Amino acid sequence: MCASGQALLAFFYCDFREDQKKDRRGLLSSLLVQLCDQSDAYYGALFKFYLEHKNGLRHAGNSELAQCLKHVLEIPEQVTVYVIINALDECLNTGPLSPREQVLKLVKELVKSEITNLQICVTSRPEADIESILHPLALSLVSLHRENG
């Protein structure tokens, strides 16, 4: 589907060993770059965002990046976007508003925004904090940890 232009795919692998792969900012930046690389409409929206931030001299905050992602995803008449967030449990879960909590909050915001062409898949070991947020949001839930074999 992606090769034929019928869908877009953005993949983020959480990795506690790499700074850019363990928090909300890394996730947002990665998704934006991947999606904008695949769509001229998305690229135009991100380029406008870049210009609004003085050609990248003024760094955007996490909330601004999240708004940019939502804006990009809400551009009308775009193909289905599949976002895969792999190994969410690899995000650190220490301190108030931990990196993991921030990523979970973003996933919840995206789901609650009801963007019609957005499909999200999150993989993780069954951690209590992750399950408590994702279970109420899930349309489909598969637990390999509860399967035999």
Backbone as a printed PyTorch tensor [residue, N CA C, xyz], in Angstrom:
tensor([[[  0.8190,  -1.1910,   0.0000],
         [  0.0000,   0.0000,   0.0000],
         [  0.8640,   1.2570,   0.0000]],

        [[  1.9240,   1.2380,   0.7760],
         [  2.8110,   2.4100,   0.8200],
         [  3.5230,   2.6030,  -0.5100]],

        [[  3.9850,   1.5190,  -1.0950],
         [  4.7090,   1.6090,  -2.3650],
         [  3.8270,   2.1620,  -3.4760]],

        [[  2.5370,   1.8930,  -3.4060],
         [  1.6220,   2.3750,  -4.4460],
         [  1.0100,   3.7390,  -4.0940]],

        [[  1.3970,   4.3130,  -2.9540],
         [  0.8910,   5.6290,  -2.5770],
         [ -0.4740,   5.6160,  -1.9230]],

        [[ -0.9570,   4.4310,  -1.5350],
         [ -2.2820,   4.3220,  -0.9230],
         [ -2.2480,   4.4720,   0.6020]],

        [[ -1.0570,   4.5600,   1.1770],
         [ -0.9190,   4.7040,   2.6250],
         [  0.4730,   5.2540,   2.9280]],

        [[  0.6050,   5.8070,   4.1280],
         [  1.8940,   6.2720,   4.6300],
         [  2.1940,   5.5100,   5.9150]],

        [[  3.4680,   5.2790,   6.1610],
         [  3.8840,   4.5410,   7.3400],
         [  4.9860,   5.3080,   8.0590]],

        [[  4.8150,   5.4660,   9.3620],
         [  5.8580,   6.0540,  10.2020],
         [  6.0850,   5.0930,  11.3630]],

        [[  7.3340,   4.7490,  11.5810],
         [  7.7030,   3.7460,  12.5690],
         [  8.6570,   4.3720,  13.5750]],

        [[  8.4110,   4.1610,  14.8550],
         [  9.3110,   4.6680,  15.8910],
         [  9.6190,   3.5500,  16.8640]],

        [[ 10.8850,   3.2400,  17.0060],
         [ 11.3330,   2.2130,  17.9430],
         [ 11.9110,   2.9050,  19.1710]],

        [[ 11.2570,   2.7350,  20.3050],
         [ 11.7420,   3.3230,  21.5540],
         [ 12.9790,   2.5470,  22.0080]],

        [[ 14.0190,   3.2660,  22.3620],
         [ 15.2710,   2.6380,  22.7690],
         [ 15.8940,   3.4800,  23.8750]],

        [[ 15.9530,   2.9390,  25.0900],
         [ 16.4530,   3.7050,  26.2300],
         [ 17.9310,   4.0540,  26.0920]],

        [[ 18.6490,   3.4050,  25.1670],
         [ 20.0770,   3.6740,  25.0020],
         [ 20.3660,   4.8850,  24.1240]],

        [[ 19.3740,   5.3460,  23.3680],
         [ 19.5740,   6.4840,  22.4710],
         [ 18.6720,   7.6370,  22.8880]],

        [[ 19.2650,   8.7980,  23.1380],
         [ 18.5130,   9.9490,  23.6270],
         [ 17.3310,  10.3060,  22.7380]],

        [[ 17.5030,  10.2660,  21.4280],
         [ 16.4390,  10.6690,  20.5130],
         [ 15.3440,   9.6220,  20.3640]],

        [[ 15.4990,   8.4750,  20.9910],
         [ 14.5250,   7.4000,  20.8190],
         [ 13.8670,   6.9700,  22.1170]],

        [[ 13.8190,   7.8840,  23.0700],
         [ 13.2460,   7.4720,  24.3400],
         [ 12.2870,   8.4860,  24.9450]],

        [[ 11.8560,   9.4720,  24.1590],
         [ 10.9430,  10.4520,  24.7310],
         [ 10.0070,  11.0380,  23.6810]],

        [[  9.1080,  11.8940,  24.1510],
         [  8.0730,  12.5020,  23.3070],
         [  8.6730,  13.3210,  22.1660]],

        [[  9.6900,  14.1090,  22.4510],
         [ 10.3050,  14.9530,  21.4350],
         [ 10.9000,  14.0980,  20.3140]],

        [[ 11.5860,  13.0450,  20.6840],
         [ 12.1560,  12.1570,  19.6800],
         [ 11.0870,  11.5120,  18.8170]],

        [[  9.9930,  11.0920,  19.4510],
         [  8.8760,  10.4940,  18.7310],
         [  8.2570,  11.4950,  17.7650]],

        [[  7.9590,  12.6820,  18.2520],
         [  7.3370,  13.7080,  17.4060],
         [  8.2250,  14.0730,  16.2260]],

        [[  9.4890,  14.3120,  16.4890],
         [ 10.4240,  14.6860,  15.4250],
         [ 10.5270,  13.5900,  14.3770]],

        [[ 10.6430,  12.3680,  14.8360],
         [ 10.7620,  11.2440,  13.9180],
         [  9.5150,  11.0780,  13.0540]],

        [[  8.3440,  11.1250,  13.6810],
         [  7.0980,  10.9670,  12.9190],
         [  6.9420,  12.0740,  11.8900]],

        [[  7.2170,  13.3100,  12.2860],
         [  7.0820,  14.4270,  11.3550],
         [  8.0090,  14.2720,  10.1610]],

        [[  9.2550,  13.9470,  10.4080],
         [ 10.2190,  13.8010,   9.3100],
         [  9.8120,  12.6570,   8.3860]],

        [[  9.4460,  11.5160,   8.9570],
         [  9.0590,  10.3720,   8.1280],
         [  7.8280,  10.6710,   7.2770]],

        [[  6.8100,  11.2550,   7.8790],
         [  5.5760,  11.5330,   7.1410],
         [  5.7880,  12.5980,   6.0760]],

        [[  6.5460,  13.6240,   6.4060],
         [  6.7680,  14.7060,   5.4460],
         [  7.6520,  14.2670,   4.2930]],

        [[  8.4630,  13.2690,   4.5220],
         [  9.2800,  12.7110,   3.4450],
         [  8.4220,  11.9440,   2.4370]],

        [[  7.2400,  11.5030,   2.8560],
         [  6.3840,  10.6850,   2.0020],
         [  5.2380,  11.4430,   1.3470]],

        [[  5.0160,  12.7150,   1.7470],
         [  3.8620,  13.4420,   1.2490],
         [  4.2120,  14.9050,   0.9990]],

        [[  3.9210,  15.3820,  -0.2050],
         [  4.1690,  16.7900,  -0.5280],
         [  3.3170,  17.7110,   0.3390]],

        [[  2.0630,  17.3380,   0.5840],
         [  1.1810,  18.1690,   1.4140],
         [  1.7300,  18.2640,   2.8320]],

        [[  2.1950,  17.1570,   3.3620],
         [  2.7490,  17.1540,   4.7130],
         [  4.0620,  17.9370,   4.7410]],

        [[  4.8610,  17.7820,   3.6990],
         [  6.1240,  18.5130,   3.6130],
         [  5.8650,  20.0230,   3.6310]],

        [[  4.8710,  20.4590,   2.8770],
         [  4.5430,  21.8810,   2.8380],
         [  4.1460,  22.4120,   4.2000]],

        [[  3.3780,  21.6390,   4.9500],
         [  2.9500,  22.0560,   6.2890],
         [  4.1480,  22.1300,   7.2280]],

        [[  5.0470,  21.1690,   7.1430],
         [  6.2260,  21.1830,   8.0010],
         [  7.1670,  22.3210,   7.6120]],

        [[  7.2840,  22.5990,   6.3140],
         [  8.1410,  23.6910,   5.8720],
         [  7.6020,  25.0290,   6.3860]],

        [[  6.3010,  25.1870,   6.3630],
         [  5.6740,  26.4000,   6.9050],
         [  5.9860,  26.5230,   8.4000]],

        [[  5.8960,  25.4220,   9.1220],
         [  6.2250,  25.3870,  10.5490],
         [  7.6840,  25.8000,  10.7660]],

        [[  8.5650,  25.2980,   9.9280],
         [  9.9890,  25.6360,   9.9860],
         [ 10.1980,  27.1380,   9.7830]],

        [[  9.5340,  27.7050,   8.7890],
         [  9.6530,  29.1410,   8.5230],
         [  9.1160,  29.9690,   9.6870]],

        [[  8.0080,  29.5170,  10.2820],
         [  7.4260,  30.2220,  11.4290],
         [  8.3540,  30.2220,  12.6340]],

        [[  9.2890,  29.3170,  12.6490],
         [ 10.2640,  29.2220,  13.7380],
         [ 11.6210,  29.7650,  13.2980]],

        [[ 11.5450,  30.8320,  12.5070],
         [ 12.7310,  31.5720,  12.0580],
         [ 13.7610,  30.6540,  11.3990]],

        [[ 13.2670,  29.8830,  10.4340],
         [ 14.1150,  28.9490,   9.6780],
         [ 14.8750,  27.9840,  10.5920]],

        [[ 14.2020,  27.5640,  11.6290],
         [ 14.7780,  26.5850,  12.5360],
         [ 15.6380,  27.1740,  13.6390]],

        [[ 15.8030,  28.4980,  13.6710],
         [ 16.6230,  29.1170,  14.7210],
         [ 15.9090,  29.1100,  16.0730]],

        [[ 14.5850,  29.1860,  16.0580],
         [ 13.8090,  29.1080,  17.2960],
         [ 13.2850,  27.6810,  17.4240]],

        [[ 13.7510,  26.9940,  18.4310],
         [ 13.3650,  25.5940,  18.6220],
         [ 11.9310,  25.4970,  19.1140]],

        [[ 11.1900,  24.6230,  18.5180],
         [  9.8020,  24.3890,  18.9060],
         [  9.7600,  23.5350,  20.1600]],

        [[  8.8010,  23.8220,  21.0210],
         [  8.5840,  23.0030,  22.2000],
         [  7.8150,  21.7470,  21.8380]],

        [[  7.7300,  20.8430,  22.7780],
         [  7.0140,  19.5880,  22.5400],
         [  5.5530,  19.8150,  22.1900]],

        [[  4.9020,  20.7720,  22.8560],
         [  3.4950,  21.0190,  22.5610],
         [  3.3360,  21.5950,  21.1600]],

        [[  4.2760,  22.4240,  20.7160],
         [  4.2240,  22.9600,  19.3530],
         [  4.4350,  21.8510,  18.3190]],

        [[  5.3630,  20.9490,  18.6100],
         [  5.5930,  19.8190,  17.7000],
         [  4.3580,  18.9190,  17.6310]],

        [[  3.7120,  18.7040,  18.7750],
         [  2.4970,  17.8780,  18.8030],
         [  1.3900,  18.5400,  17.9880]],

        [[  1.2420,  19.8450,  18.1280],
         [  0.2390,  20.5700,  17.3430],
         [  0.5570,  20.4940,  15.8540]],

        [[  1.8290,  20.5940,  15.5120],
         [  2.2320,  20.4870,  14.1090],
         [  1.8760,  19.1010,  13.5680]],

        [[  2.1550,  18.0590,  14.3390],
         [  1.8230,  16.7030,  13.8980],
         [  0.3190,  16.5610,  13.6900]],

        [[ -0.4640,  17.0440,  14.6410],
         [ -1.9200,  16.9690,  14.4980],
         [ -2.3820,  17.7390,  13.2670]],

        [[ -1.8170,  18.9230,  13.0590],
         [ -2.1700,  19.7310,  11.8870],
         [ -1.8440,  18.9800,  10.5960]],

        [[ -0.6730,  18.3840,  10.5500],
         [ -0.2630,  17.6210,   9.3720],
         [ -1.2410,  16.4710,   9.1320]],

        [[ -1.5710,  15.7460,  10.1920],
         [ -2.4520,  14.5890,  10.0560],
         [ -3.8810,  14.9740,   9.6920]],

        [[ -4.2690,  16.2010,   9.9820],
         [ -5.6280,  16.6570,   9.6920],
         [ -5.7770,  17.2930,   8.3160]],

        [[ -4.7000,  17.3330,   7.5370],
         [ -4.8120,  17.8710,   6.1840],
         [ -5.8070,  17.0020,   5.4300]],

        [[ -6.8260,  17.6210,   4.8280],
         [ -7.8920,  16.8330,   4.1990],
         [ -7.4310,  16.0440,   2.9810]],

        [[ -8.1910,  14.9850,   2.7250],
         [ -8.0380,  14.1530,   1.5360],
         [ -6.6680,  13.4970,   1.4130]],

        [[ -6.1170,  13.0720,   2.5450],
         [ -4.8470,  12.3610,   2.5390],
         [ -5.1080,  10.8620,   2.7430]],

        [[ -4.1440,  10.0700,   2.3670],
         [ -4.2690,   8.6190,   2.5000],
         [ -4.1690,   8.2170,   3.9760]],

        [[ -4.4650,   6.9790,   4.2640],
         [ -4.3640,   6.4670,   5.6200],
         [ -2.9140,   6.4970,   6.0790]],

        [[ -2.7280,   6.9300,   7.3120],
         [ -1.4070,   6.9990,   7.9280],
         [ -1.3400,   5.9430,   9.0240]],

        [[ -0.3430,   5.0780,   8.9190],
         [ -0.1100,   4.0520,   9.9300],
         [  1.0980,   4.4710,  10.7530]],

        [[  0.8980,   4.6020,  12.0540],
         [  1.9790,   4.9380,  12.9760],
         [  2.2110,   3.7270,  13.8630]],

        [[  3.4390,   3.2580,  13.8780],
         [  3.7990,   2.1240,  14.7190],
         [  4.8130,   2.6080,  15.7410]],

        [[  4.4690,   2.4280,  17.0040],
         [  5.3780,   2.7640,  18.1000],
         [  5.7510,   1.4430,  18.7520]],

        [[  6.9880,   1.0670,  18.5910],
         [  7.4510,  -0.2380,  19.0370],
         [  8.2570,  -0.1160,  20.3260]],

        [[  8.0280,  -1.0410,  21.2340],
         [  8.7770,  -1.1600,  22.4880],
         [  8.5870,   0.0560,  23.3890]],

        [[  7.3460,   0.4740,  23.5550],
         [  7.0470,   1.6400,  24.3910],
         [  7.6010,   1.4810,  25.8020]],

        [[  7.6610,   0.2620,  26.2910],
         [  8.1890,   0.0160,  27.6290],
         [  9.6590,   0.4030,  27.7590]],

        [[ 10.3500,   0.6140,  26.6340],
         [ 11.7470,   1.0410,  26.6530],
         [ 11.8940,   2.5130,  27.0340]],

        [[ 10.8260,   3.2890,  26.9530],
         [ 10.8760,   4.6820,  27.4040],
         [ 11.0030,   4.6860,  28.9210]],

        [[ 11.8380,   5.5510,  29.4250],
         [ 12.0630,   5.6140,  30.8600],
         [ 10.7880,   5.9970,  31.5930]],

        [[ 10.6120,   5.3880,  32.7670],
         [  9.4120,   5.6220,  33.5660],
         [  9.8170,   6.0920,  34.9590]],

        [[ 10.6270,   7.1480,  35.0080],
         [ 11.0980,   7.6670,  36.2800],
         [ 10.7610,   9.1510,  36.3980]],

        [[ 10.4100,   9.5500,  37.6060],
         [ 10.1430,  10.9560,  37.8800],
         [  8.7530,  11.3840,  37.4620]],

        [[  8.3700,  12.5870,  37.9280],
         [  7.0660,  13.1180,  37.5210],
         [  7.0760,  13.4480,  36.0350]],

        [[  5.9950,  13.1600,  35.3600],
         [  5.8960,  13.3040,  33.9060],
         [  7.1000,  12.6790,  33.2090]],

        [[  7.2600,  11.4030,  33.4590],
         [  8.3690,  10.6500,  32.8720],
         [  8.2600,  10.6420,  31.3510]],

        [[  9.3590,  10.3480,  30.6590],
         [  9.2960,  10.2510,  29.2010],
         [  8.1950,   9.2960,  28.7340]],

        [[  8.0110,   8.1830,  29.4300],
         [  6.9680,   7.2320,  29.0450],
         [  5.5770,   7.8510,  29.2060]],

        [[  5.3540,   8.5440,  30.3190],
         [  4.0640,   9.2040,  30.5310],
         [  3.7850,  10.2250,  29.4360]],

        [[  4.8100,  10.9540,  29.0210],
         [  4.6420,  11.9620,  27.9780],
         [  4.2860,  11.3270,  26.6390]],

        [[  4.9100,  10.2020,  26.3160],
         [  4.5900,   9.4950,  25.0750],
         [  3.1690,   8.9400,  25.1520]],

        [[  2.8090,   8.3540,  26.2810],
         [  1.4440,   7.8430,  26.4580],
         [  0.4220,   8.9690,  26.3350]],

        [[  0.7400,  10.1190,  26.8860],
         [ -0.1600,  11.2740,  26.7840],
         [ -0.3410,  11.6710,  25.3160]],

        [[  0.7290,  11.6530,  24.5540],
         [  0.6420,  11.9840,  23.1250],
         [ -0.2210,  10.9640,  22.3890]],

        [[ -0.0190,   9.6870,  22.6540],
         [ -0.8320,   8.6530,  22.0080],
         [ -2.3040,   8.8770,  22.3480]],

        [[ -2.5720,   9.1580,  23.5990],
         [ -3.9570,   9.4060,  24.0220],
         [ -4.5320,  10.6290,  23.3000]],

        [[ -3.7550,  11.6970,  23.1910],
         [ -4.2050,  12.9080,  22.4820],
         [ -4.5210,  12.5980,  21.0210]],

        [[ -3.6550,  11.8220,  20.3780],
         [ -3.8680,  11.4850,  18.9700],
         [ -5.1240,  10.6400,  18.7880]],

        [[ -5.3210,   9.6670,  19.6600],
         [ -6.5120,   8.8230,  19.5640],
         [ -7.7650,   9.6500,  19.8200]],

        [[ -7.7350,  10.4670,  20.8490],
         [ -8.9020,  11.2830,  21.2050],
         [ -9.2130,  12.3370,  20.1440]],

        [[ -8.2240,  12.7190,  19.3350],
         [ -8.4660,  13.7260,  18.2990],
         [ -9.3000,  13.1670,  17.1450]],

        [[ -9.4580,  11.8560,  17.1160],
         [-10.3020,  11.1830,  16.1250],
         [ -9.9630,  11.5650,  14.6840]],

        [[ -8.6900,  11.5800,  14.3790],
         [ -8.2380,  11.8340,  13.0080],
         [ -8.6070,  10.6020,  12.1920]],

        [[ -9.4740,  10.7850,  11.2150],
         [-10.1070,   9.6490,  10.5370],
         [ -9.1530,   8.7810,   9.7360]],

        [[ -8.0720,   9.3420,   9.2430],
         [ -7.1560,   8.5530,   8.4100],
         [ -5.9380,   8.0640,   9.1960]],

        [[ -5.9910,   8.0970,  10.5280],
         [ -4.8570,   7.7010,  11.3680],
         [ -5.1130,   6.3590,  12.0310]],

        [[ -4.1630,   5.4500,  11.8880],
         [ -4.1820,   4.1520,  12.5550],
         [ -2.9030,   4.0490,  13.3800]],

        [[ -3.0330,   3.7160,  14.6540],
         [ -1.8690,   3.6400,  15.5460],
         [ -1.7480,   2.2250,  16.0970]],

        [[ -0.5390,   1.7110,  16.0610],
         [ -0.2290,   0.4180,  16.6660],
         [  0.9050,   0.6390,  17.6600]],

        [[  0.7000,   0.2190,  18.8930],
         [  1.7140,   0.3550,  19.9290],
         [  2.0630,  -1.0340,  20.4360]],

        [[  3.3520,  -1.3260,  20.4920],
         [  3.7940,  -2.5960,  21.0620],
         [  4.5760,  -2.3140,  22.3340]],

        [[  4.4510,  -3.2370,  23.2870],
         [  5.1090,  -3.0640,  24.5690],
         [  4.9850,  -4.3480,  25.3790]],

        [[  5.8820,  -4.5120,  26.3150],
         [  5.6590,  -5.5410,  27.3220],
         [  4.4910,  -5.0660,  28.1780]],

        [[  3.8010,  -5.9680,  28.8480],
         [  2.6040,  -5.5820,  29.6170],
         [  2.9490,  -4.8850,  30.9400]],

        [[  3.2470,  -3.5980,  30.8500],
         [  3.5300,  -2.7910,  32.0390],
         [  2.2150,  -2.1530,  32.5110]],

        [[  2.0080,  -2.0970,  33.7960],
         [  0.7360,  -1.6350,  34.3590],
         [  0.3850,  -0.2140,  33.9180]],

        [[  1.3600,   0.6950,  33.9280],
         [  1.0670,   2.0840,  33.5580],
         [  0.6840,   2.2020,  32.0920]],

        [[  1.3060,   1.4130,  31.2550],
         [  1.0000,   1.4350,  29.8240],
         [ -0.3830,   0.8490,  29.5880]],

        [[ -0.6570,  -0.2870,  30.1970],
         [ -1.9710,  -0.9280,  30.0260],
         [ -3.1040,  -0.0340,  30.5150]],

        [[ -2.8850,   0.6800,  31.6210],
         [ -3.9630,   1.5060,  32.1780],
         [ -4.3540,   2.6440,  31.2380]],

        [[ -3.4210,   3.1250,  30.4450],
         [ -3.7140,   4.2010,  29.4870],
         [ -4.2350,   3.6290,  28.1710]],

        [[ -3.5870,   2.5850,  27.6650],
         [ -3.9060,   2.0960,  26.3240],
         [ -5.1700,   1.2370,  26.2560]],

        [[ -5.4600,   0.4690,  27.2880],
         [ -6.6380,  -0.4140,  27.2330],
         [ -7.9260,   0.3290,  26.9030]],

        [[ -8.2090,   1.4620,  27.5740],
         [ -9.4630,   2.1590,  27.2490],
         [ -9.4720,   2.7520,  25.8340]],

        [[ -8.3060,   2.9400,  25.2310],
         [ -8.2220,   3.5420,  23.8990],
         [ -8.2610,   2.5180,  22.7730]],

        [[ -7.9840,   1.2740,  23.0870],
         [ -7.7710,   0.2590,  22.0620],
         [ -9.0520,  -0.1990,  21.3920]],

        [[ -9.0090,  -0.2420,  20.0630],
         [-10.0850,  -0.8790,  19.3080],
         [ -9.8320,  -2.3790,  19.2340]],

        [[ -8.5690,  -2.7320,  19.2040],
         [ -8.1820,  -4.1290,  19.1500],
         [ -6.9500,  -4.3040,  20.0340]],

        [[ -6.9320,  -5.3840,  20.7930],
         [ -5.8420,  -5.6250,  21.7250],
         [ -5.3690,  -7.0630,  21.5630]],

        [[ -4.0800,  -7.2360,  21.3610],
         [ -3.4920,  -8.5610,  21.2410],
         [ -2.3960,  -8.6680,  22.2820]],

        [[ -2.4720,  -9.6520,  23.1520],
         [ -1.4680,  -9.8500,  24.1690],
         [ -0.7410, -11.1650,  23.9110]],

        [[  0.4640, -11.0760,  23.4100],
         [  1.2620, -12.2780,  23.1760],
         [  1.7200, -12.8870,  24.4950]],

        [[  1.8080, -12.0810,  25.5470],
         [  2.2440, -12.5690,  26.8380],
         [  1.2150, -13.5020,  27.4800]],

        [[ -0.0270, -13.4060,  27.0310],
         [ -1.0710, -14.2510,  27.6030],
         [ -1.3770, -15.4790,  26.7330]],

        [[ -0.6270, -15.6280,  25.6560],
         [ -0.8290, -16.7560,  24.7420],
         [  0.0540, -17.9310,  25.1430]],

        [[ -0.3940, -19.1290,  24.8200],
         [  0.4130, -20.3300,  25.0670],
         [  1.4650, -20.4630,  23.9680]],

        [[  2.5910, -21.0570,  24.3150],
         [  3.6010, -21.3550,  23.3060],
         [  4.6750, -20.3400,  23.1770]]])
